[in-house]
Amino acid sequence: MQRGDVVIPKTDSPERMRDNADLFGFALSEQEMAAITGLDKGQSGRRGGHPDSFEG
């Protein structure tokens, strides 16, 4: 959110839902945001496992 990214949290746990809702309870430093920006997005442009093949 701080970087302008769209965030879509997913959980079934009420505790995690509360944690996810507390997104204004902290701030990333410029260095932390730069580290996230520098992550490899891969061919598909996403920063995580492919949702069709994720085994979580």
PQR file with spaces between the fields and no chain letter, atoms N, CA, C, O and H, PARSE charges and radii, in Angstrom:
ATOM       1  N    MET     1       0.825   -1.184    0.000 -0.4000 1.5000
ATOM       2  CA   MET     1       0.000    0.000    0.000 -0.0000 2.0000
ATOM       3  C    MET     1       0.873    1.253    0.000  0.5500 1.7000
ATOM       4  O    MET     1       0.605    2.204   -0.734 -0.5500 1.4000
ATOM       5  N    GLN     2       1.902    1.246    0.816 -0.4000 1.5000
ATOM       6  CA   GLN     2       2.795    2.406    0.918 -0.0000 2.0000
ATOM       7  C    GLN     2       3.494    2.693   -0.408  0.5500 1.7000
ATOM       8  O    GLN     2       3.758    3.849   -0.740 -0.5500 1.4000
ATOM       9  H    GLN     2       2.119    0.473    1.412  0.4000 1.0000
ATOM      10  N    ARG     3       3.792    1.634   -1.165 -0.4000 1.5000
ATOM      11  CA   ARG     3       4.450    1.789   -2.463 -0.0000 2.0000
ATOM      12  C    ARG     3       3.438    1.995   -3.588  0.5500 1.7000
ATOM      13  O    ARG     3       3.828    2.231   -4.732 -0.5500 1.4000
ATOM      14  H    ARG     3       3.577    0.695   -0.896  0.4000 1.0000
ATOM      15  N    GLY     4       2.133    1.906   -3.275 -0.4000 1.5000
ATOM      16  CA   GLY     4       1.107    2.041   -4.293 -0.0000 2.0000
ATOM      17  C    GLY     4       0.703    0.717   -4.922  0.5500 1.7000
ATOM      18  O    GLY     4      -0.045    0.697   -5.900 -0.5500 1.4000
ATOM      19  H    GLY     4       1.816    1.714   -2.346  0.4000 1.0000
ATOM      20  N    ASP     5       1.186   -0.382   -4.375 -0.4000 1.5000
ATOM      21  CA   ASP     5       0.841   -1.704   -4.898 -0.0000 2.0000
ATOM      22  C    ASP     5      -0.571   -2.094   -4.462  0.5500 1.7000
ATOM      23  O    ASP     5      -1.052   -1.661   -3.416 -0.5500 1.4000
ATOM      24  H    ASP     5       1.793   -0.366   -3.580  0.4000 1.0000
ATOM      25  N    VAL     6      -1.216   -2.909   -5.271 -0.4000 1.5000
ATOM      26  CA   VAL     6      -2.502   -3.477   -4.903 -0.0000 2.0000
ATOM      27  C    VAL     6      -2.215   -4.720   -4.073  0.5500 1.7000
ATOM      28  O    VAL     6      -1.439   -5.584   -4.480 -0.5500 1.4000
ATOM      29  H    VAL     6      -0.825   -3.261   -6.122  0.4000 1.0000
ATOM      30  N    VAL     7      -2.842   -4.803   -2.916 -0.4000 1.5000
ATOM      31  CA   VAL     7      -2.603   -5.919   -1.999 -0.0000 2.0000
ATOM      32  C    VAL     7      -3.895   -6.693   -1.828  0.5500 1.7000
ATOM      33  O    VAL     7      -4.940   -6.117   -1.527 -0.5500 1.4000
ATOM      34  H    VAL     7      -3.473   -4.101   -2.585  0.4000 1.0000
ATOM      35  N    ILE     8      -3.818   -8.010   -2.021 -0.4000 1.5000
ATOM      36  CA   ILE     8      -4.991   -8.858   -1.869 -0.0000 2.0000
ATOM      37  C    ILE     8      -4.643   -9.947   -0.853  0.5500 1.7000
ATOM      38  O    ILE     8      -4.134  -11.004   -1.225 -0.5500 1.4000
ATOM      39  H    ILE     8      -2.969   -8.478   -2.265  0.4000 1.0000
ATOM      40  N    PRO     9      -4.917   -9.689    0.429 -0.5600 1.5000
ATOM      41  CA   PRO     9      -4.624  -10.710    1.437  0.2800 2.0000
ATOM      42  C    PRO     9      -5.636  -11.847    1.361  0.5500 1.7000
ATOM      43  O    PRO     9      -6.780  -11.645    0.953 -0.5500 1.4000
ATOM      44  N    LYS    10      -5.210  -13.029    1.753 -0.4000 1.5000
ATOM      45  CA   LYS    10      -6.094  -14.186    1.746 -0.0000 2.0000
ATOM      46  C    LYS    10      -5.881  -14.945    3.041  0.5500 1.7000
ATOM      47  O    LYS    10      -4.763  -15.357    3.349 -0.5500 1.4000
ATOM      48  H    LYS    10      -4.281  -13.193    2.084  0.4000 1.0000
ATOM      49  N    THR    11      -6.939  -15.130    3.793 -0.4000 1.5000
ATOM      50  CA   THR    11      -6.874  -15.938    4.999 -0.0000 2.0000
ATOM      51  C    THR    11      -8.269  -16.331    5.424  0.5500 1.7000
ATOM      52  O    THR    11      -9.244  -15.655    5.096 -0.5500 1.4000
ATOM      53  H    THR    11      -7.848  -14.795    3.543  0.4000 1.0000
ATOM      54  N    ASP    12      -8.361  -17.413    6.147 -0.4000 1.5000
ATOM      55  CA   ASP    12      -9.627  -17.834    6.754 -0.0000 2.0000
ATOM      56  C    ASP    12      -9.602  -17.597    8.257  0.5500 1.7000
ATOM      57  O    ASP    12     -10.622  -17.748    8.930 -0.5500 1.4000
ATOM      58  H    ASP    12      -7.569  -17.963    6.414  0.4000 1.0000
ATOM      59  N    SER    13      -8.454  -17.232    8.779 -0.4000 1.5000
ATOM      60  CA   SER    13      -8.262  -17.067   10.213 -0.0000 2.0000
ATOM      61  C    SER    13      -8.678  -15.666   10.675  0.5500 1.7000
ATOM      62  O    SER    13      -8.161  -14.679   10.151 -0.5500 1.4000
ATOM      63  H    SER    13      -7.626  -17.109    8.233  0.4000 1.0000
ATOM      64  N    PRO    14      -9.591  -15.554   11.634 -0.5600 1.5000
ATOM      65  CA   PRO    14      -9.975  -14.237   12.162  0.2800 2.0000
ATOM      66  C    PRO    14      -8.779  -13.449   12.712  0.5500 1.7000
ATOM      67  O    PRO    14      -8.717  -12.229   12.563 -0.5500 1.4000
ATOM      68  N    GLU    15      -7.838  -14.143   13.341 -0.4000 1.5000
ATOM      69  CA   GLU    15      -6.645  -13.468   13.872 -0.0000 2.0000
ATOM      70  C    GLU    15      -5.815  -12.852   12.748  0.5500 1.7000
ATOM      71  O    GLU    15      -5.367  -11.711   12.860 -0.5500 1.4000
ATOM      72  H    GLU    15      -7.888  -15.135   13.461  0.4000 1.0000
ATOM      73  N    ARG    16      -5.611  -13.595   11.677 -0.4000 1.5000
ATOM      74  CA   ARG    16      -4.845  -13.077   10.540 -0.0000 2.0000
ATOM      75  C    ARG    16      -5.602  -11.954    9.840  0.5500 1.7000
ATOM      76  O    ARG    16      -4.980  -11.024    9.326 -0.5500 1.4000
ATOM      77  H    ARG    16      -5.975  -14.522   11.586  0.4000 1.0000
ATOM      78  N    MET    17      -6.942  -12.023    9.808 -0.4000 1.5000
ATOM      79  CA   MET    17      -7.737  -10.947    9.219 -0.0000 2.0000
ATOM      80  C    MET    17      -7.503   -9.645    9.979  0.5500 1.7000
ATOM      81  O    MET    17      -7.363   -8.582    9.374 -0.5500 1.4000
ATOM      82  H    MET    17      -7.447  -12.779   10.225  0.4000 1.0000
ATOM      83  N    ARG    18      -7.463   -9.734   11.311 -0.4000 1.5000
ATOM      84  CA   ARG    18      -7.185   -8.540   12.126 -0.0000 2.0000
ATOM      85  C    ARG    18      -5.775   -8.030   11.841  0.5500 1.7000
ATOM      86  O    ARG    18      -5.568   -6.825   11.699 -0.5500 1.4000
ATOM      87  H    ARG    18      -7.577  -10.597   11.802  0.4000 1.0000
ATOM      88  N    ASP    19      -4.805   -8.943   11.756 -0.4000 1.5000
ATOM      89  CA   ASP    19      -3.426   -8.545   11.443 -0.0000 2.0000
ATOM      90  C    ASP    19      -3.356   -7.857   10.083  0.5500 1.7000
ATOM      91  O    ASP    19      -2.685   -6.835    9.941 -0.5500 1.4000
ATOM      92  H    ASP    19      -4.973   -9.922   11.872  0.4000 1.0000
ATOM      93  N    ASN    20      -4.040   -8.408    9.086 -0.4000 1.5000
ATOM      94  CA   ASN    20      -4.034   -7.829    7.738 -0.0000 2.0000
ATOM      95  C    ASN    20      -4.675   -6.445    7.718  0.5500 1.7000
ATOM      96  O    ASN    20      -4.255   -5.580    6.949 -0.5500 1.4000
ATOM      97  H    ASN    20      -4.585   -9.238    9.201  0.4000 1.0000
ATOM      98  N    ALA    21      -5.684   -6.231    8.554 -0.4000 1.5000
ATOM      99  CA   ALA    21      -6.375   -4.942    8.594 -0.0000 2.0000
ATOM     100  C    ALA    21      -5.524   -3.857    9.240  0.5500 1.7000
ATOM     101  O    ALA    21      -5.796   -2.671    9.054 -0.5500 1.4000
ATOM     102  H    ALA    21      -6.025   -6.933    9.178  0.4000 1.0000
ATOM     103  N    ASP    22      -4.500   -4.242    9.993 -0.4000 1.5000
ATOM     104  CA   ASP    22      -3.641   -3.274   10.678 -0.0000 2.0000
ATOM     105  C    ASP    22      -2.499   -2.828    9.767  0.5500 1.7000
ATOM     106  O    ASP    22      -1.339   -2.820   10.180 -0.5500 1.4000
ATOM     107  H    ASP    22      -4.279   -5.206   10.143  0.4000 1.0000
ATOM     108  N    LEU    23      -2.824   -2.460    8.537 -0.4000 1.5000
ATOM     109  CA   LEU    23      -1.772   -2.115    7.585 -0.0000 2.0000
ATOM     110  C    LEU    23      -1.187   -0.734    7.800  0.5500 1.7000
ATOM     111  O    LEU    23      -0.160   -0.404    7.207 -0.5500 1.4000
ATOM     112  H    LEU    23      -3.766   -2.466    8.201  0.4000 1.0000
ATOM     113  N    PHE    24      -1.813    0.080    8.632 -0.4000 1.5000
ATOM     114  CA   PHE    24      -1.259    1.400    8.907 -0.0000 2.0000
ATOM     115  C    PHE    24      -0.522    1.428   10.249  0.5500 1.7000
ATOM     116  O    PHE    24      -0.159    2.498   10.737 -0.5500 1.4000
ATOM     117  H    PHE    24      -2.647   -0.188    9.114  0.4000 1.0000
ATOM     118  N    GLY    25      -0.302    0.250   10.844 -0.4000 1.5000
ATOM     119  CA   GLY    25       0.382    0.158   12.126 -0.0000 2.0000
ATOM     120  C    GLY    25       1.898    0.149   12.003  0.5500 1.7000
ATOM     121  O    GLY    25       2.597   -0.008   13.004 -0.5500 1.4000
ATOM     122  H    GLY    25      -0.597   -0.619   10.447  0.4000 1.0000
ATOM     123  N    PHE    26       2.417    0.315   10.791 -0.4000 1.5000
ATOM     124  CA   PHE    26       3.867    0.327   10.582 -0.0000 2.0000
ATOM     125  C    PHE    26       4.167    1.037    9.274  0.5500 1.7000
ATOM     126  O    PHE    26       3.261    1.316    8.489 -0.5500 1.4000
ATOM     127  H    PHE    26       1.849    0.442    9.978  0.4000 1.0000
ATOM     128  N    ALA    27       5.424    1.325    9.045 -0.4000 1.5000
ATOM     129  CA   ALA    27       5.860    1.937    7.787 -0.0000 2.0000
ATOM     130  C    ALA    27       7.185    1.311    7.380  0.5500 1.7000
ATOM     131  O    ALA    27       8.030    1.023    8.226 -0.5500 1.4000
ATOM     132  H    ALA    27       6.160    1.098    9.683  0.4000 1.0000
ATOM     133  N    LEU    28       7.359    1.104    6.089 -0.4000 1.5000
ATOM     134  CA   LEU    28       8.620    0.592    5.562 -0.0000 2.0000
ATOM     135  C    LEU    28       9.579    1.753    5.331  0.5500 1.7000
ATOM     136  O    LEU    28       9.174    2.862    4.983 -0.5500 1.4000
ATOM     137  H    LEU    28       6.673    1.339    5.401  0.4000 1.0000
ATOM     138  N    SER    29      10.858    1.468    5.533 -0.4000 1.5000
ATOM     139  CA   SER    29      11.878    2.481    5.239 -0.0000 2.0000
ATOM     140  C    SER    29      12.081    2.550    3.725  0.5500 1.7000
ATOM     141  O    SER    29      11.652    1.656    2.996 -0.5500 1.4000
ATOM     142  H    SER    29      11.188    0.567    5.815  0.4000 1.0000
ATOM     143  N    GLU    30      12.726    3.597    3.265 -0.4000 1.5000
ATOM     144  CA   GLU    30      13.049    3.711    1.833 -0.0000 2.0000
ATOM     145  C    GLU    30      13.883    2.524    1.379  0.5500 1.7000
ATOM     146  O    GLU    30      13.697    2.019    0.272 -0.5500 1.4000
ATOM     147  H    GLU    30      13.075    4.323    3.857  0.4000 1.0000
ATOM     148  N    GLN    31      14.806    2.074    2.232 -0.4000 1.5000
ATOM     149  CA   GLN    31      15.665    0.930    1.901 -0.0000 2.0000
ATOM     150  C    GLN    31      14.828   -0.343    1.771  0.5500 1.7000
ATOM     151  O    GLN    31      15.061   -1.139    0.860 -0.5500 1.4000
ATOM     152  H    GLN    31      14.957    2.484    3.131  0.4000 1.0000
ATOM     153  N    GLU    32      13.863   -0.548    2.658 -0.4000 1.5000
ATOM     154  CA   GLU    32      12.996   -1.726    2.575 -0.0000 2.0000
ATOM     155  C    GLU    32      12.133   -1.696    1.322  0.5500 1.7000
ATOM     156  O    GLU    32      11.950   -2.721    0.665 -0.5500 1.4000
ATOM     157  H    GLU    32      13.673    0.098    3.398  0.4000 1.0000
ATOM     158  N    MET    33      11.604   -0.526    0.990 -0.4000 1.5000
ATOM     159  CA   MET    33      10.795   -0.413   -0.226 -0.0000 2.0000
ATOM     160  C    MET    33      11.640   -0.649   -1.468  0.5500 1.7000
ATOM     161  O    MET    33      11.165   -1.264   -2.423 -0.5500 1.4000
ATOM     162  H    MET    33      11.753    0.307    1.524  0.4000 1.0000
ATOM     163  N    ALA    34      12.877   -0.175   -1.478 -0.4000 1.5000
ATOM     164  CA   ALA    34      13.771   -0.398   -2.612 -0.0000 2.0000
ATOM     165  C    ALA    34      14.091   -1.886   -2.748  0.5500 1.7000
ATOM     166  O    ALA    34      14.189   -2.396   -3.864 -0.5500 1.4000
ATOM     167  H    ALA    34      13.263    0.324   -0.702  0.4000 1.0000
ATOM     168  N    ALA    35      14.255   -2.583   -1.623 -0.4000 1.5000
ATOM     169  CA   ALA    35      14.536   -4.022   -1.666 -0.0000 2.0000
ATOM     170  C    ALA    35      13.356   -4.778   -2.271  0.5500 1.7000
ATOM     171  O    ALA    35      13.557   -5.713   -3.046 -0.5500 1.4000
ATOM     172  H    ALA    35      14.176   -2.168   -0.717  0.4000 1.0000
ATOM     173  N    ILE    36      12.138   -4.388   -1.931 -0.4000 1.5000
ATOM     174  CA   ILE    36      10.953   -5.033   -2.500 -0.0000 2.0000
ATOM     175  C    ILE    36      10.870   -4.741   -3.993  0.5500 1.7000
ATOM     176  O    ILE    36      10.583   -5.638   -4.785 -0.5500 1.4000
ATOM     177  H    ILE    36      11.975   -3.628   -1.302  0.4000 1.0000
ATOM     178  N    THR    37      11.116   -3.507   -4.377 -0.4000 1.5000
ATOM     179  CA   THR    37      11.071   -3.121   -5.783 -0.0000 2.0000
ATOM     180  C    THR    37      12.079   -3.932   -6.595  0.5500 1.7000
ATOM     181  O    THR    37      11.828   -4.258   -7.755 -0.5500 1.4000
ATOM     182  H    THR    37      11.349   -2.778   -3.733  0.4000 1.0000
ATOM     183  N    GLY    38      13.219   -4.257   -5.984 -0.4000 1.5000
ATOM     184  CA   GLY    38      14.270   -4.982   -6.687 -0.0000 2.0000
ATOM     185  C    GLY    38      14.056   -6.473   -6.798  0.5500 1.7000
ATOM     186  O    GLY    38      14.858   -7.155   -7.436 -0.5500 1.4000
ATOM     187  H    GLY    38      13.423   -3.992   -5.042  0.4000 1.0000
ATOM     188  N    LEU    39      12.997   -7.009   -6.198 -0.4000 1.5000
ATOM     189  CA   LEU    39      12.754   -8.448   -6.281 -0.0000 2.0000
ATOM     190  C    LEU    39      12.452   -8.857   -7.715  0.5500 1.7000
ATOM     191  O    LEU    39      11.825   -8.115   -8.470 -0.5500 1.4000
ATOM     192  H    LEU    39      12.345   -6.455   -5.679  0.4000 1.0000
ATOM     193  N    ASP    40      12.907  -10.049   -8.073 -0.4000 1.5000
ATOM     194  CA   ASP    40      12.660  -10.582   -9.406 -0.0000 2.0000
ATOM     195  C    ASP    40      11.175  -10.893   -9.562  0.5500 1.7000
ATOM     196  O    ASP    40      10.603  -11.620   -8.750 -0.5500 1.4000
ATOM     197  H    ASP    40      13.416  -10.652   -7.459  0.4000 1.0000
ATOM     198  N    LYS    41      10.557  -10.350  -10.592 -0.4000 1.5000
ATOM     199  CA   LYS    41       9.135  -10.585  -10.835 -0.0000 2.0000
ATOM     200  C    LYS    41       8.901  -11.806  -11.720  0.5500 1.7000
ATOM     201  O    LYS    41       7.769  -12.279  -11.825 -0.5500 1.4000
ATOM     202  H    LYS    41      11.022   -9.760  -11.252  0.4000 1.0000
ATOM     203  N    GLY    42       9.932  -12.314  -12.346 -0.4000 1.5000
ATOM     204  CA   GLY    42       9.748  -13.461  -13.227 -0.0000 2.0000
ATOM     205  C    GLY    42       9.054  -13.079  -14.519  0.5500 1.7000
ATOM     206  O    GLY    42       8.681  -11.922  -14.711 -0.5500 1.4000
ATOM     207  H    GLY    42      10.851  -11.930  -12.261  0.4000 1.0000
ATOM     208  N    GLN    43       8.883  -14.039  -15.396 -0.4000 1.5000
ATOM     209  CA   GLN    43       8.285  -13.795  -16.707 -0.0000 2.0000
ATOM     210  C    GLN    43       6.854  -13.294  -16.618  0.5500 1.7000
ATOM     211  O    GLN    43       6.441  -12.449  -17.412 -0.5500 1.4000
ATOM     212  H    GLN    43       9.186  -14.979  -15.239  0.4000 1.0000
ATOM     213  N    SER    44       6.099  -13.804  -15.663 -0.4000 1.5000
ATOM     214  CA   SER    44       4.674  -13.464  -15.595 -0.0000 2.0000
ATOM     215  C    SER    44       4.421  -12.122  -14.922  0.5500 1.7000
ATOM     216  O    SER    44       3.298  -11.619  -14.961 -0.5500 1.4000
ATOM     217  H    SER    44       6.435  -14.490  -15.018  0.4000 1.0000
ATOM     218  N    GLY    45       5.443  -11.531  -14.306 -0.4000 1.5000
ATOM     219  CA   GLY    45       5.279  -10.232  -13.669 -0.0000 2.0000
ATOM     220  C    GLY    45       4.831  -10.295  -12.223  0.5500 1.7000
ATOM     221  O    GLY    45       4.595   -9.253  -11.611 -0.5500 1.4000
ATOM     222  H    GLY    45       6.356  -11.939  -14.274  0.4000 1.0000
ATOM     223  N    ARG    46       4.707  -11.488  -11.657 -0.4000 1.5000
ATOM     224  CA   ARG    46       4.282  -11.577  -10.260 -0.0000 2.0000
ATOM     225  C    ARG    46       5.471  -11.848   -9.353  0.5500 1.7000
ATOM     226  O    ARG    46       6.522  -12.298   -9.810 -0.5500 1.4000
ATOM     227  H    ARG    46       4.898  -12.334  -12.153  0.4000 1.0000
ATOM     228  N    ARG    47       5.300  -11.575   -8.074 -0.4000 1.5000
ATOM     229  CA   ARG    47       6.375  -11.737   -7.102 -0.0000 2.0000
ATOM     230  C    ARG    47       6.170  -12.929   -6.190  0.5500 1.7000
ATOM     231  O    ARG    47       6.647  -12.898   -5.056 -0.5500 1.4000
ATOM     232  H    ARG    47       4.446  -11.210   -7.703  0.4000 1.0000
ATOM     233  N    GLY    48       5.517  -13.930   -6.604 -0.4000 1.5000
ATOM     234  CA   GLY    48       5.304  -15.107   -5.774 -0.0000 2.0000
ATOM     235  C    GLY    48       5.055  -16.305   -6.651  0.5500 1.7000
ATOM     236  O    GLY    48       5.173  -16.246   -7.875 -0.5500 1.4000
ATOM     237  H    GLY    48       5.130  -13.954   -7.526  0.4000 1.0000
ATOM     238  N    GLY    49       4.711  -17.384   -6.002 -0.4000 1.5000
ATOM     239  CA   GLY    49       4.414  -18.584   -6.754 -0.0000 2.0000
ATOM     240  C    GLY    49       3.200  -18.400   -7.644  0.5500 1.7000
ATOM     241  O    GLY    49       2.332  -17.575   -7.359 -0.5500 1.4000
ATOM     242  H    GLY    49       4.616  -17.431   -5.007  0.4000 1.0000
ATOM     243  N    HIS    50       3.141  -19.161   -8.712 -0.4000 1.5000
ATOM     244  CA   HIS    50       1.996  -19.094   -9.620 -0.0000 2.0000
ATOM     245  C    HIS    50       0.791  -19.673   -8.912  0.5500 1.7000
ATOM     246  O    HIS    50       0.880  -20.772   -8.365 -0.5500 1.4000
ATOM     247  H    HIS    50       3.847  -19.831   -8.943  0.4000 1.0000
ATOM     248  N    PRO    51      -0.330  -18.977   -8.902 -0.5600 1.5000
ATOM     249  CA   PRO    51      -1.502  -19.460   -8.157  0.2800 2.0000
ATOM     250  C    PRO    51      -2.040  -20.802   -8.634  0.5500 1.7000
ATOM     251  O    PRO    51      -2.706  -21.502   -7.871 -0.5500 1.4000
ATOM     252  N    ASP    52      -1.765  -21.174   -9.880 -0.4000 1.5000
ATOM     253  CA   ASP    52      -2.241  -22.465  -10.390 -0.0000 2.0000
ATOM     254  C    ASP    52      -1.375  -23.628   -9.932  0.5500 1.7000
ATOM     255  O    ASP    52      -1.803  -24.780  -10.003 -0.5500 1.4000
ATOM     256  H    ASP    52      -1.224  -20.605  -10.500  0.4000 1.0000
ATOM     257  N    SER    53      -0.158  -23.344   -9.461 -0.4000 1.5000
ATOM     258  CA   SER    53       0.732  -24.429   -9.065 -0.0000 2.0000
ATOM     259  C    SER    53       1.204  -24.305   -7.622  0.5500 1.7000
ATOM     260  O    SER    53       2.048  -25.087   -7.185 -0.5500 1.4000
ATOM     261  H    SER    53       0.189  -22.408   -9.404  0.4000 1.0000
ATOM     262  N    PHE    54       0.676  -23.335   -6.871 -0.4000 1.5000
ATOM     263  CA   PHE    54       1.085  -23.111   -5.480 -0.0000 2.0000
ATOM     264  C    PHE    54       0.580  -24.232   -4.593  0.5500 1.7000
ATOM     265  O    PHE    54      -0.596  -24.595   -4.633 -0.5500 1.4000
ATOM     266  H    PHE    54      -0.009  -22.700   -7.226  0.4000 1.0000
ATOM     267  N    GLU    55       1.493  -24.779   -3.785 -0.4000 1.5000
ATOM     268  CA   GLU    55       1.126  -25.816   -2.825 -0.0000 2.0000
ATOM     269  C    GLU    55       1.410  -25.294   -1.432  0.5500 1.7000
ATOM     270  O    GLU    55       2.494  -25.528   -0.899 -0.5500 1.4000
ATOM     271  H    GLU    55       2.448  -24.484   -3.753  0.4000 1.0000
ATOM     272  N    GLY    56       0.471  -24.600   -0.836 -0.4000 1.5000
ATOM     273  CA   GLY    56       0.683  -23.958    0.446 -0.0000 2.0000
ATOM     274  C    GLY    56       0.079  -24.703    1.524  0.5500 1.7000
ATOM     275  O    GLY    56       0.167  -24.293    2.681 -0.5500 1.4000
ATOM     276  H    GLY    56      -0.410  -24.410   -1.270  0.4000 1.0000
